[in-house]
Amino acid sequence: MSKISIAIDGPAGAGKSEVSSILADKLGFVHLDTGALYRTVAYYFINLNKIINEDLVNEEISKISIDIKFSDKLQLMYLNKENVTDKIRNMSVSKIASDISSFRCVREFLLDIQRNLAKSNNIIMDGRDISTVVLPNANVKIFLTASAEERARRRMNQLKQKGIELEYNEILNSINLRDKNDSTRSIAPLKPSKDSKIFDTTNQSINEVVTSILNYIKKKINVI
């Protein structure tokens, strides 16, 4: 029996990971946060302490081994057998992840990992090019977004909960830059596919968003 795949794309801070995690729990699906893959690759290159450019990435990419494990609804990321799950969650890693995501060799390196998981699991996969590139034949395609100001506010609150204090304007500027980089890159730019359902979550709570998307999924496929 073929597996069911749900693609959720959207810009930084739109709530993709949180929404996808809750939906996966309700549906009994595996949730893959593909951003963590790019962050893991970025973490590898940050620790080389070299100027990061496409030539360096091409030379080093074959030395990277990534394993994904799921434990108590958590996606654990292993880089060359080291658990880097917590180490990849900061602004500096996010910035490099955005930069290297424009490199063809990185996207090709991670593509098989993502597609192989979808072949063997009912899956909700969130990222920026899932519906357009990674899983173009996904059963359900969703584009989750919110205003840049709202996404910056959410990100600031998330960081505060982790004990990280950053100025709102610094976060907003970072999000605007990330949006520009993601949407204008030549390879797999961030954009909704023609058959994606767009959900703007600016004025909605997480529960409202989950309910709306779950109802949409029920209409598209018989999963509950």
VOMINU-649726 format. One record per residue: x, y, z of N, C-alpha, C in turn; residue in one letter. Coordinates in steps of 0.001 Angstrom, whole numbers, padded with zeros to 6 digits, always signed. Layout:
<atoms>
XYZXYZXYZA;...
</atoms>
This chain:
<atoms>
+000842-001194+000000+000000+000000+000000+000877+001243+000000M;+000583+002192-000879+001387+003405-000958+001186+004264+000280S;+002200+005000+000629+002167+005836+001813+001560+007203+001495K;+001024+007837+002520+000421+009162+002381+001456+010215+002751I;+001554+011242+001942+002490+012333+002233+001758+013671+002242S;+002086+014480+003235+001526+015819+003369+002684+016809+003387I;+002681+017750+002455+003753+018741+002322+003283+020075+002893A;+004073+020623+003810+003758+021930+004384+004956+022849+004193I;+004783+023839+003331+005842+024809+003060+005502+026157+003684D;+006506+027021+003742+006266+028361+004245+007545+029033+004696G;+007485+030340+004920+008680+031095+005316+009080+030852+006766P;+010229+031371+007137+010745+031231+008501+009781+031840+009509A;+009534+031101+010586+008703+031625+011663+007213+031522+011438G;+006796+030801+010395+005361+030685+010107+004672+029670+011005A;+005455+028880+011742+004885+027867+012625+004784+026499+011993G;+005517+026283+010913+005429+025022+010178+005739+023814+011060K;+006843+023891+011788+007283+022739+012580+006300+022409+013692S;+005845+023436+014406+004918+023201+015510+003593+022639+015000E;+003053+023249+013961+001797+022787+013385+001946+021368+012841V;+003032+021118+012122+003262+019799+011535+003399+018729+012608S;+004078+019068+013695+004268+018119+014792+002929+017735+015423S;+002077+018726+015654+000768+018461+016252-000095+017634+015304I;-000083+017996+014024-000869+017255+013038-000392+015803+012929L;+000922+015624+012924+001475+014271+012823+001041+013426+014015A;+001010+014034+015188+000590+013321+016393-000879+012912+016283D;-001719+013816+015799-003145+013533+015671-003424+012466+014610K;-002601+012459+013564-002817+011535+012453-002053+010228+012595L;-001092+010194+013521-000247+009021+013651+000786+008915+012549G;+001197+010067+012007+002197+010135+010949+003571+010458+011533F;+004604+010207+010750+005948+010692+011058+006030+012151+010630V;+006675+012980+011441+006892+014385+011069+008369+014606+010814H;+008688+015102+009628+010078+015446+009310+010211+016946+009153L;+011006+017563+010018+011369+018968+009909+012607+019035+009027D;+012409+019364+007747+013536+019349+006815+014516+020485+007073T;+014059+021545+007727+014977+022629+008063+016121+022144+008934G;+015840+021136+009767+016878+020584+010634+017986+019920+009828A;+017651+019399+008646+018674+018807+007782+019652+019873+007308L;+019109+021000+006858+019970+022086+006386+020769+022693+007529Y;+020161+022773+008696+020873+023286+009868+022033+022365+010243R;+021808+021073+010105+022863+020106+010446+024044+020236+009492T;+023754+020387+008217+024829+020615+007241+025540+021929+007551V;+024780+022965+007872+025373+024268+008206+026284+024155+009424A;+025850+023400+010413+026647+023233+011647+027994+022590+011326Y;+027984+021636+010412+029236+020999+010011+030216+022033+009466Y;+029734+022896+008581+030636+023856+007944+031051+024983+008885F;+030189+025367+009793+030565+026368+010792+031753+025876+011605I;+031745+024600+011933+032797+024046+012776+034092+023760+012036N;+034089+023951+010730+035350+023849+009988+036203+025095+010186L;+035550+026179+010606+036249+027461+010798+036958+027922+009525N;+036262+027775+008414+036770+028236+007136+035726+029132+006479K;+036164+029902+005497+035211+030716+004749+034298+029776+003960I;+033001+029908+004198+032043+028994+003581+031617+029521+002210I;+031950+028773+001188+031508+029102-000169+031162+027800-000879N;+030676+027911-002094+030193+026720-002789+031313+025752-003113E;+032502+026252-003388+033628+025361-003670+033956+024499-002456D;+033991+025127-001277+034274+024378-000045+033186+023333+000206L;+031956+023723+000025+030841+022797+000268+030910+021609-000680V;+031212+021865-001943+031360+020772-002907+032456+019802-002504N;+033546+020339-001964+034680+019502-001559+034359+018649-000334E;+033568+019190+000592+033373+018565+001892+032080+017759+002032E;+031122+017959+001159+029790+017399+001361+029811+015877+001497I;+030728+015219+000819+030789+013751+000875+031269+013244+002228S;+031806+014119+003057+032298+013728+004382+031202+013788+005441K;+030023+014204+005022+028919+014374+005968+028017+013148+005965I;+027723+012676+007165+026761+011600+007344+025668+012098+008292S;+024421+012014+007855+023299+012470+008680+022362+011310+008959I;+022050+011130+010232+021069+010134+010649+019950+010841+011393D;+018729+010378+011190+017560+010946+011849+016907+009858+012693I;+016682+010186+013965+015987+009258+014849+014801+009980+015481K;+013759+009235+015775+012572+009812+016391+012385+009190+017766F;+012277+010051+018779+012135+009584+020160+011167+010483+020906S;+010074+009896+021407+009063+010669+022154+008639+011918+021383D;+008339+011725+020105+007855+012783+019218+008923+013820+018880K;+010157+013565+019274+011253+014479+018962+012058+013942+017780L;+012473+014845+016909+013332+014492+015785+014767+014755+016208Q;+015528+013709+016351+016919+013826+016790+017838+013790+015578L;+018752+014757+015517+019656+014879+014381+021069+014460+014777M;+021631+013550+013985+022991+013073+014235+023880+013431+013054Y;+024959+014128+013340+025940+014509+012343+027207+013707+012571L;+027512+012833+011633+028683+011952+011786+028680+011295+013164N;+027499+010781+013530+027230+010017+014762+027150+010879+016027K;+027291+012194+015915+027158+013085+017072+025749+013672+017111E;+025113+013619+018272+023787+014200+018437+023922+015723+018477N;+023416+016388+017440+023534+017846+017353+022167+018525+017424V;+021168+017801+017907+019796+018290+017917+019670+019677+018532T;+020267+019887+019684+020175+021178+020368+021168+022199+019816D;+022276+021725+019291+023340+022625+018845+022996+023376+017562K;+022018+022891+016811+021702+023520+015519+020606+024573+015636I;+020108+024823+016851+018976+025741+017026+019426+027111+017509R;+020101+027846+016663+020435+029229+016990+020484+030056+015711N;+020537+031378+015877+020428+032282+014733+021607+032154+013774M;+022804+031910+014300+023978+031830+013430+023899+030604+012517S;+023443+029485+013066+023265+028287+012251+022158+028516+011224V;+021085+029191+011658+019977+029487+010749+020441+030312+009553S;+021292+031296+009802+021794+032161+008732+022606+031351+007718K;+023511+030510+008199+024334+029710+007291+023479+028682+006556I;+022476+028133+007244+021581+027169+006610+020868+027809+005420A;+020442+029052+005599+019803+029774+004498+020773+029984+003342S;+022019+030329+003666+023021+030578+002620+023318+029317+001806D;+023576+028209+002502+023985+027001+001786+022815+026296+001109I;+021589+026655+001493+020432+026018+000862+020312+026398-000619S;+021046+027409-001022+021035+027804-002438+022036+026997-003261S;+022852+026176-002604+023862+025385-003310+023239+024080-003817F;+023389+023831-005087+022785+022643-005684+023262+021358-005015R;+024540+021270-004697+025081+020031-004130+024439+019705-002781C;+024102+020735-002011+023464+020513-000711+022049+019993-000908V;+021313+020604-001805+019932+020189-002032+019878+018762-002584R;+020794+018439-003493+020833+017089-004045+021243+016067-002979E;+022168+016455-002104+022631+015582-001037+021493+015200-000093F;+020612+016156+000186+019539+015929+001159+018261+015369+000540L;+018166+015435-000772+016924+015044-001436+016575+013576-001198L;+017532+012682-001349+017262+011253-001179+016845+010926+000251D;+017460+011588+001229+017098+011362+002632+015617+011638+002836I;+015167+012767+002287+013775+013165+002459+012820+012226+001725Q;+013137+011929+000491+012242+011087-000307+012183+009654+000210R;+013297+009127+000699+013306+007764+001223+012427+007633+002457N;+012422+008658+003295+011547+008629+004469+010082+008633+004048L;+009768+009398+002998+008384+009468+002516+007939+008139+001894A;+008877+007402+001322+008524+006124+000706+008151+005073+001741K;+008718+005182+002929+008535+004133+003935+007630+004529+005095S;+007100+005777+005081+006260+006230+006189+005112+007100+005691N;+003977+007053+006375+002994+008112+006235+003620+009333+006895N;+003756+010424+006162+004636+011490+006638+004054+012877+006419I;+004349+013761+007367+004134+015191+007187+005522+015805+007132I;+005827+016448+006038+007156+017015+005832+007024+018521+005669M;+007751+019272+006489+007677+020728+006348+009026+021298+005939D;+008955+022370+005155+010171+022997+004658+009826+024188+003789G;+010598+024362+002712+010383+025496+001822+010152+025095+000368R;+010493+023848+000039+010273+023398-001346+009735+021982-001384D;+008995+021601-000350+008505+020222-000283+007495+019944-001391I;+006516+020830-001548+005465+020591-002545+005935+020859-003968S;+006968+021681-004123+007424+022037-005469+008550+021136-005973T;+009397+020631-005061+010577+019865-005490+010668+018496-004834V;+010630+018456-003511+010900+017206-002795+009784+016185-002999V;+008538+016604-002775+007394+015703-002916+006337+016341-003824L;+006643+016486-005100+005696+017150-005998+004387+016389-006162P;+004379+015101-005786+003163+014291-005889+002525+014039-004522N;+002817+014893-003560+002241+014744-002219+000717+014746-002288A;+000096+013979-001417-001367+013879-001400-002025+015194-001000N;-001375+015921-000101-001892+017216+000358-000736+018209+000353V;-000998+019412-000178+000027+020465-000223-000513+021728+000445K;+000262+022230+001399-000161+023391+002182+000961+024414+002223I;+000595+025689+002107+001567+026775+002256+001125+027601+003458F;+001940+027563+004493+001634+028229+005759+002419+029532+005844L;+001731+030631+006113+002432+031909+006161+001842+032806+007247T;+002468+033941+007455+002012+034982+008385+002826+036219+008069A;+002380+037366+008558+003142+038590+008311+004530+038473+008933S;+005492+039194+008359+006862+039165+008885+006889+039653+010334A;+006068+040649+010643+006027+041198+012004+005523+040151+012997E;+004505+039420+012609+003963+038379+013490+004961+037244+013664E;+005629+036880+012593+006619+035804+012682+007795+036206+013557R;+008188+037479+013490+009272+037973+014343+008855+037942+015809A;+007618+038315+016079+007123+038296+017454+007119+036872+018001R;+006655+035936+017198+006631+034540+017634+008038+034021+017897R;+008951+034326+016988+010327+033851+017140+010963+034450+018394R;+010690+035719+018673+011232+036356+019867+010728+035652+021123M;+009441+035316+021153+008875+034617+022309+009463+033222+022470N;+009683+032532+021354+010295+031209+021410+011700+031278+022002Q;+012458+032270+021559+013827+032432+022051+013851+032794+023536L;+012910+033622+023957+012826+034001+025370+012596+032783+026249K;+011749+031880+025759+011469+030661+026513+012709+029803+026680Q;+013655+029975+025768+014919+029236+025853+016003+030047+026564K;+015620+031207+027087+016576+032041+027796+017455+032873+026894G;+017038+033038+025631+017814+033826+024672+017116+035159+024437I;+017806+036249+024730+017235+037585+024587+017790+038268+023338E;+016900+038574+022387+017290+039315+021196+016281+040431+020959L;+016739+041527+020391+015853+042644+020092+014885+042261+018969E;+013663+042759+019090+012632+042471+018090+013085+042881+016690Y;+013645+044080+016559+014059+044567+015238+015161+043707+014637N;+016021+043168+015475+017084+042287+014986+016479+041014+014392E;+015488+040477+015088+014824+039267+014606+014033+039557+013339I;+013328+040698+013320+012543+041070+012137+013438+041244+010916L;+014567+041913+011104+015500+042107+009985+016033+040768+009475N;+016297+039865+010410+016798+038543+010032+015746+037774+009231S;+014491+037876+009650+013411+037186+008948+013205+037771+007549I;+013242+039096+007455+013083+039735+006145+014204+039335+005189N;+015428+039262+005728+016563+038842+004902+016407+037393+004481L;+015968+036553+005422+015767+035127+005112+014688+034971+004037R;+013617+035742+004165+012547+035684+003157+013074+036040+001774D;+013872+037096+001734+014423+037539+000448+015331+036470-000152K;+016221+035914+000691+017149+034892+000200+016404+033657-000289N;+015410+033237+000491+014689+032005+000161+013830+032151-001093D;+013247+033329-001279+012315+033505-002390+012981+033904-003708S;+014234+034359-003633+014901+034823-004848+016033+033909-005315T;+016337+032860-004547+017421+031980-004978+017037+031291-006281R;+018025+030963-007071+017763+030385-008396+017332+028927-008313S;+017754+028224-007261+017432+026809-007110+016339+026647-006057I;+015219+026064-006433+014107+025748-005541+013711+026939-004657A;+013328+028057-005258+012926+029216-004449+011650+028940-003657P;+011524+029644-002540+010332+029515-001702+009126+030117-002413L;+008128+029286-002672+006884+029760-003280+005851+028651-003155K;+004567+029014-003076+003544+027961-003031+003416+027304-004398P;+003195+026009-004392+002926+025334-005664+001539+025741-006143S;+001258+025494-007397-000024+025892-007977-001206+025214-007292K;-000958+024012-006736-002043+023276-006100-001944+023265-004570D;-001184+024196-004018-001095+024322-002560-002242+025166-002017S;-002758+024772-000867-003747+025561-000151-003008+026503+000786K;-003259+027811+000671-002549+028807+001475-003332+029094+002749I;-002627+029019+003884-003198+029347+005181-002395+030499+005779F;-003046+031658+005969-002411+032803+006623-002780+032754+008102D;-001773+032596+008960-002004+032366+010388-001777+033606+011242T;-001677+034772+010599-001294+035990+011328-002160+036241+012549T;-003454+036108+012409-004366+036429+013512-005016+035191+014113N;-004327+034064+014021-004892+032820+014518-004012+032191+015589Q;-004657+031506+016522-003922+030743+017531-003472+029430+016903S;-002557+028750+017585-002058+027484+017076-003187+026467+016961I;-004124+026479+017919-005244+025533+017875-006158+025808+016689N;-006372+027082+016395-007212+027443+015249-006567+026994+013941E;-005270+027179+013850-004541+026779+012638-004616+025263+012447V;-004342+024526+013518-004364+023062+013440-005747+022563+013045V;-006785+023130+013648-008152+022710+013332-008485+022964+011868T;-008110+024135+011366-008393+024479+009970-007695+023526+009012S;-006422+023262+009276-005659+022397+008381-006143+020954+008481I;-006462+020508+009680-006946+019138+009856-008253+018928+009097L;-009119+019898+009150-010379+019806+008397-010120+019759+006894N;-009128+020523+006448-008781+020514+005025-008221+019150+004618Y;-007360+018582+005459-006789+017276+005161-007888+016222+005067I;-008866+016286+005970-009975+015330+005957-010754+015393+004638K;-010862+016603+004083-011579+016762+002832-010774+016200+001647K;-009447+016250+001768-008590+015822+000662-008375+014310+000636K;-008175+013738+001820-007878+012297+001877-008570+011680+003091I;-008829+010409+002997-009490+009684+004075-008432+009118+005026N;-008069+009920+006050-007021+009471+006972-007523+009311+008386V;-008752+009737+008691-009253+009649+010071-010610+008943+010072I;
</atoms>
